[in-house]
Structures are given as C-alpha cells and as structure tokens.
Amino acid sequence: MYSSLLTSLLALTTVETAVAASQCTARPPFLNKLAQDNGKLWFGTAADIPGTAEQTDTQYLKILTNNKYFGEMTPANMMKFMYTEPEQNVFNFTGGDYFLDLAEKNGLRVRCHNLVWNSQLSDWVTSRNWTAPELTAVMKNHIYNLVGHFGGRCYSWDVVNEALAGDGSFSSSIWYDTIGSEYFFLAYQFAQEAVEQTGADIKLYYNDYGIESPGVKTTAAYNLVKELQSRKIKIDGVGLESHFEVGGTPSVAAQVAAKQGYIALGVDVVVTELDVRFVQAPFYTAAGEATQAQNYYDSVASCMKVGPGCIGVTVWDFVDKYSWVPSSFPGQGGATIYNDTFQRKPAFYAIGEALTGAPCTVC
C-alpha cells in the first residue's frame, strides 16, 4: 500500500486536492529521473504527434519534452500501417520522422509502434481478397521498409500488436484469416531479418492487453514467446498495455506473478500503455482519485518489485485533455495522471511513491 498522504486528501475538494498534493514536495516528483535512479530505463508516455492539437499545445509540449518527467515516447498513431504505407509500396515516413526528431532533440528514447496489427490498416490492404503468399509478401515488404528506414532510432518495435483473443486463441484478422497462425511467426522472422540488415540493436516485442495478470490469455502469450524461442526467432520482450478501470485493476501480487512468468522465459517486460479510466462520471472526486492513485501505484509497484526484468513504464498519454478514452469508451474518462487543465492528480504522486518506495514528501 502506498502512504496515507493521498488518503488524507479524501475530504478535500478537487482543487484543494491538487493544491495539497503540489505542496507535498518542494517541486513535483521528476518521474523519469526517479525511475532511472531506481533501476528502470524510463518512465515514458505516448503522444499523438504530429497532426493533432498536441503538436502546437505549448503547455503540453513543455511537459512532454522535459526528460526529467519522461524518458521515452511512443507514437500513438504515426507509425501505424495506414499512415506509413497509405498506398501499396508507397511509403510516408514524414510523421514518424517528425516524432523521432522531437524525441531525439529532447533526449527521449522511442518505442516504435507498430508493424503488424488488425486495426488502422490502409484501405488497399482490407479492400481485396489476398492469397496467403500475396499477403505474406505485403507484410514482409512493410516490415522491411519501416525497420530499414527508422533503423536504430527505434529502441524497439512492437512487431505484432494484439494477436490474441480473450480465450487465448488467435484473434480474427486479415493476417490470421488469410495466412493462418504462421503469420505471427513470419512477422518476427521478417523483423529479425530487417533488424540484422540495419546492423543496429533494435529490440523486438509482442504487445497486448489482458496479459497483465495470470489467466488463459497470459498463458497463451507465454506460449507464443516459447514458440518463437523454439524456432530461434528473435523476441526480446513483451509489452503489457495495462488499460485498466478504476477499482478494477489487478492486484500487485497478480501483476507481479504475470511479469515474473515472462521474465522466467528470458524476455523483458515493459508496461506500455498504462491508464486507469473511470467507467462513469464524475471523474474528479477526492474518493475516486484516491482509488485511481492506488491503482496506478499498484501497476508501477509491480514493475519495481520484479527487478530489472521490467525495464520501465509508459502511460498512454498523460493528460485527460488528449486521452483516447472518451472517444473509444463514450461516457468514460479521467484516465490519465493530469486532469483536463493540466493539474497533477494524486495518481501522479502515487507513481512517484511507487518508484521510490517512499512517500512523495521525499521525492
């Protein structure tokens, strides 16, 4: 459990909570610095840049590009298929290059996201019937071109994103429905070949949700790692998306157990898309934010408890103003660590405490 500081804020209004939290330290905890000081590679965030209001929001950019707060950036959209290959074999790297330029200018690493997924595909991929060899060639060409272009500027690639259904079977997708389960292993084979051609040290990850605590889907993810390893195909880590609901987040023990299972297979784990959403309004009450803070604490603490095998934590954007949640889950929201007006929530300070194991008064 985290300290009683945030619990003591329950009787305060939302504004009073923000003020009291800001007074708990002479300056707000520098989350990335705390993560790195305590053995992690980063505390990071996703950002949907360029092409959205984030690109020109000076308040947003001031926080995003402060590498004491964030040491890693994940492109929320700009490296996905529909943006990078809008027409067959016609590539557009402008958005991805812009994102990488911004990250590098400010000393942030980038997890490149993603190469093969069922969503956000270009129309030319989904609008025709392919044979398995034809679509396999499309996939290979896409992977080779993206990995080759961005090269070692990417710390890692999410090679396949969200391949599994809740029961642990492969989800229906144009890739699976056309090529079969072999598409998954071919994607990693092609990514490994492409990485070798660059000569760079680029990590290859599998990324999914619902694999953060023990269960059939998590076991299926373990088995995918084992199968890749048995074929001697490169797999360096697994990304645990960690999109949770307030009051419904897996316990620390459950998250630790799942992470230890991946680490035992010899791969890294990283929390890749952490947010904790309210399933209904109001989003900004002291009681609700205290529960949310505990949920954030539990997720970050689980990464700390398993040691260096969990390399870091990334939140899926950091301010409610730009969260993906309201558009994807109508009526839900309040999922990030800053509210709509860029005030730090109790969750922000709970993360600092999870990273250090000490109350935020000494962060």
Secondary structure as UniProt FT lines:
FT   TURN            4..6
FT   HELIX           7..9
FT   TURN            10..11
FT   HELIX           14..22
FT   TURN            23..24
FT   HELIX           31..37
FT   TURN            38..39
FT   STRAND          42..47
FT   HELIX           53..56
FT   HELIX           58..64
FT   TURN            67..69
FT   STRAND          72..75
FT   TURN            78..79
FT   HELIX           81..84
FT   TURN            88..89
FT   HELIX           94..105
FT   TURN            106..107
FT   STRAND          109..116
FT   HELIX           123..126
FT   HELIX           132..150
FT   HELIX           151..153
FT   STRAND          156..161
FT   TURN            166..167
FT   HELIX           174..179
FT   HELIX           182..198
FT   STRAND          203..208
FT   HELIX           216..230
FT   TURN            231..232
FT   STRAND          237..240
FT   STRAND          243..245
FT   TURN            246..247
FT   HELIX           252..264
FT   TURN            265..266
FT   STRAND          268..278
FT   HELIX           286..305
FT   HELIX           307..309
FT   STRAND          310..315
FT   HELIX           320..322
FT   HELIX           325..328
FT   TURN            330..331
FT   TURN            340..341
FT   HELIX           346..356
FT   HELIX           360..362
//
